[in-house]
């Protein structure tokens, strides 16, 4: 029984490393999103974020191609085209834990 408790705690701790969205803005068709994540190198780093509508449909995807071990927090941009809902949601991802369960709400107008 002790082992089950330890494993359950360890599994919960791993998902705690999801990239944190520190802030986001939208202006002139461009999203600027600031993330922080305990990147350790190529084995574990924040590797993207996406813009979703209320239903979870993906409106845009920003892939992050390398670790940001010494650059925390960091901001990256994504240019979009076409109309957007008045409210969108941003979800982050890392290569170990996948897409975060939480979303950051952002008003676009």
Buried (B, 14 or more C-beta within 10 A) or exposed (E): EEEEEEEEEEEEEEEEBBBBBBEBEBEEEEBEBBBBBBBEEEEBBBBBBBBBEEEEEEBBEBEBEEBBBEEEBBEBEBEBEEEBBEEBBBBBBBBBBEBBEEBBEBEBE
